[in-house]
Amino acid sequence: MSTPRTPDSSRTPEGPRGPGAPAAPSAPIRASRPWRATVLGSQAAELLRRPGRSLATATSLLIAAFVVFGAVMAQQILSATVIARFHGTPEAVSLVVTADDSEGSEGSGAFDGSGDDDALDDARLAAIRKIPGIAEAVGRIDDGSPLGGSAVERYLRLSADPGSGELAEVRLTKGTYPSGRNRLAVNAQAAREYHLAPGSTLTLLRPEGEDGDGTREVKVRVTGIVRSTATEDTKPTGYASGPALTALLGASGYTAVDVRTDTRAAPADLAERIRRAVPGTQVRSGDEVRDEEAHQAVKEASDLLDLVAVFLVVAVGAAVLVATSTFRIVFARRVRQLALLRTIGATSRRLAAALVVEGAVVGLLAGALGTLAAWGCGSLVPALSEAFGGDLSAPAGLPLTEAVLTVLGTGLLAVLAVVSPSLSASRVSPLQALRTSASGDGGTGGLGRAALGLLCAAAAGLLALQGHHDLPEPGDTGYDPVTGLTLLVASGGLAFLALVLLGPRLVRPLLAALAVPLRRVGAAGRLAVAGVGGAPGRAASVSVVVALGACLIGSTLTCLSSLEAYDRYRQAVAAPADFALTSGDGKPLDGALAADLRAHRELADVTAFRTAEVVEGRLTATMADLDLSTLRSGVGLTARTGSLGHLAPGHVVIDAEHAHTLGVRAGDRVTLRFKDRPVHLTVAATLPGEGPYGANYFVPAGTLTGMGAATAPSMVVADAAQDGPDGRARAQRAVTATLTGPERGDGRVLAEGTDGQDSESDDLRTMATTVVLVLGLTVLVAVAGVATTASLTVVERTREFGLLRALGLGTGSVHRMVTAECALYGVLGGVLGLALGIPYSWLAVGIVETAAPFTLPTARLAAVFAALVLVTAAAGLLPALRAARTSPTVAVAQAE
């Protein structure tokens, strides 16, 4: 038996200790461990050894940081551009004086004239001009007046401006600036729309009488055409000096007074002098007013970016889901290393903490790179815009606060994404050290996950049913959509959470139904289906992100299609014709008026119809014999129940509100009263909203005649024979010539053009297009997730691909197999997303606009589905190329 050796006291770590050597220290010396020997150091070393895995994990987070900070840069560029282009109060204005109703009129001012102490009249303007240090002061007026001389209603804004000098907001381009009474200059918009030129005359219709119920005509002459320097001056406007305009309008004072001070005078002192000289006024600096105007313009321009910011949250959420999946795969590839750390004593808690720190580092690096990339792209945008003929202003500099928050936020997102994978990976058994790697798929999940998913699905269904139960009927004006939208968002969130939890269990049944054609195309197709079905957890984690994009984009397109259909109906109701002629006193029109209008070649589709007042219970409604099929935009009219075509005698079409009040639909009977006689009618159709020209019931002409209604028309409608401003102007002159004859009296014409309606339609399309583009970022993140998953899968399945090559599968077949697997992610995501999104879009349409008909854009949805399949397949091209290059010899090697 050998005896244990005791340590030789004559030796030290540095060597033998001789007689003259210094004494050994009392405390033992411990050799410092290399940093790789710690748990955290081991993880850091793994990051340095395989940076490609970290880059794959960080891709989705980098994209999220890029798009978030890109939105910040877009806001900076937009603000800089708007402020650079905006022109409002002239730069020469030092002070702006306005009446302040909140202040009393008491003070020690020098002005003691009579009149309203709060009005900025000529006397107070003169008092301001007398103050020492005031170089110039001009009064401003913001008013307007209807124009006479035409049967078509026209309106002209009126503004006071000196016309020259540093305080002028307009510049003369033609003619002369007005001087004297009843003279105006007009801007280019007024000259173009009302066909004005220097020397033309205008008739202003001004109120008259104590109650303003009368009208007087004021003739004015146009002396010149001006161009306004104000950015927001886009409406027809007339200009004159302040005193001339107050005399023309009969105004008692000015809206505001712009003041230019002497350069030697202190604006603050002059402001106080103005307050003392003219009590009851508010004095602000010109810089303050200009900043307020510019920031208001920026706010209006940035409303669309605010909408973008809302939907960026969706892209960020998708990035977290993709990052969670990639972290799980990467950690599963390192199962042997983690098991070895457990074998030498690392606890699960320390291992999980190290993995979380690793994820945070990856997130911070991704956030920094994404932020720098977005800043670089944003800095290049103004130069690129100038190269292509645009005019965008460069931002003031790097928004440091937003940049730091973006980086820190990306790190936080990475921590959220890595928590669940790190907890799973930290519980690895030390026996796993005997294995090379794990699939990281997670299978279909446990029973607890399935139970939680079913619970979320049930809760989502109950909330959706409640939202459907609360949907209003058309015509119900007391409905508040906020509650319904809240239920919709809550139900949709729970439904998506249920999809995340139940996704692994849905993969194989869906593949069994969807992949039948792919199995028949050869071995590559069958292997692709088997590869996706063999890893349902991984397939679900990627497909769910694709489903999120498909759901939101499909829902947006469906809602847009439905709202566009309703918008066409609304346009048909709000502006069914260019002109609607009614008598000024509500009496019937001349029966020959329609024939006279038809004689003009400038007019087309002249239609006359009658109206009558009927009684519905205790309420009065309007019945008309207007043929709804004769409307110019009649294609936009739709029926909610029944059909609008072939309205037979004894039948009626009812608008939504009255149909809701009566509780009727197509096929029901209604009884109305006309001149105390009952009228029994059958409902042919009900409208989804209001009826044209304010009518509530529409019947054939014979039915209205049989009721005893007058034979003279109540209204005549007509369209311009030619499109465009010139054709409309000629049509206006033809209508005016017809109505202003001595035999016509004082008829009025209301020009109900569709310009405003078209603008609203364009706004709807612009908003929807922007939302779809932003939601496309979700698809971009999903594509990055597909590419990352495919790349990691190729590394993990190297031996599998080598074995397939050894068994005779060619490089092309391996390439097609991996590409088909990635395409299947798009197929699964598209089916799940559209199956979830279409029912919710139907519910959303009913909540937002109950009168809108639900319209399914089949072609657009098919295009979205095909695009998803193509982009996910394209994401797998490079990983498939790497898989196809796998040598058959690796089938017999131990590859990691």
Sequence and secondary structure as in RCSB ss.txt:
>XXXX:A:sequence
MSTPRTPDSSRTPEGPRGPGAPAAPSAPIRASRPWRATVLGSQAAELLRRPGRSLATATSLLIAAFVVFGAVMAQ
QILSATVIARFHGTPEAVSLVVTADDSEGSEGSGAFDGSGDDDALDDARLAAIRKIPGIAEAVGRIDDGSPLGGS
AVERYLRLSADPGSGELAEVRLTKGTYPSGRNRLAVNAQAAREYHLAPGSTLTLLRPEGEDGDGTREVKVRVTGI
VRSTATEDTKPTGYASGPALTALLGASGYTAVDVRTDTRAAPADLAERIRRAVPGTQVRSGDEVRDEEAHQAVKE
ASDLLDLVAVFLVVAVGAAVLVATSTFRIVFARRVRQLALLRTIGATSRRLAAALVVEGAVVGLLAGALGTLAAW
GCGSLVPALSEAFGGDLSAPAGLPLTEAVLTVLGTGLLAVLAVVSPSLSASRVSPLQALRTSASGDGGTGGLGRA
ALGLLCAAAAGLLALQGHHDLPEPGDTGYDPVTGLTLLVASGGLAFLALVLLGPRLVRPLLAALAVPLRRVGAAG
RLAVAGVGGAPGRAASVSVVVALGACLIGSTLTCLSSLEAYDRYRQAVAAPADFALTSGDGKPLDGALAADLRAH
RELADVTAFRTAEVVEGRLTATMADLDLSTLRSGVGLTARTGSLGHLAPGHVVIDAEHAHTLGVRAGDRVTLRFK
DRPVHLTVAATLPGEGPYGANYFVPAGTLTGMGAATAPSMVVADAAQDGPDGRARAQRAVTATLTGPERGDGRVL
AEGTDGQDSESDDLRTMATTVVLVLGLTVLVAVAGVATTASLTVVERTREFGLLRALGLGTGSVHRMVTAECALY
GVLGGVLGLALGIPYSWLAVGIVETAAPFTLPTARLAAVFAALVLVTAAAGLLPALRAARTSPTVAVAQAE
>XXXX:A:secstr
        TTEETTEE  TTS    SS       GGGSHHHHHHHHHHH HHHHHHHHHHHHHHHHHHHHHHHHH
HHHHHHHHHH   S TT  EEEEE TTS S S  S   SS TT B HHHHHHHHTSTTEEEEEEE EEEEEE SS
SB EEEEEEE  SSSTT  EEEEEE    STTEEEEEHHHHHHHT  TT EEEEEEEESTTS EEEEEEEEEEEE
EEE  TT  S EEEE HHHHHHHHT SSBSEEEEEE TTS HHHHHHHHHHHSSSEEEEEHHHHHHHHHHHHHHH
HTHHHHHHHHHHHHHHHHHHHHHHHHHHHHHHHTHHHHHHHHHTT  HHHHHHHHHHHHHHHHHHHHHHHHHHHH
HHHHHHHHHHHHTT      SS  HHHHHHHHHHHHHHHHHHHHHHHHHHHT  GGGGGSS      TT  HHHH
HHHHHHHHHHHHHHHHHHHT   TT TT  HHHHHHHHHHHHHHHHHHHHHHHHHHHHHHHHHH HHHHTT HHH
HHHHHHHHT HHHHHHHHHHHHHHHHHHHHHHHHHHHHHHHHHHHHHHH SSSEEEE TTS    TTHHHHHHT 
TTEEEEEEE EEEEEETTEEEEEE   GGGSTTGGG   SEE SSS  TTEEEE HHHHHHHT  TT EEEEEET
TEEEEEEEEEE SS  GGG SEE  HHHHHHTT  SS SEEEEEESS HHHHHHHHHHHHHHHHTSTTT S EEE
E  SHHHHHHHHHHHHHHHHHHHHHHHHHHHHHHHHHHHHHHHHHHTHHHHHHHHHTT  HHHHHHHHHHHHHHH
HHHHHHHHHHHHHHHHHHHHHHH TTS     HHHHHHHHHHHHHHHHHHTHHHHHHHHT  GGGGGS   
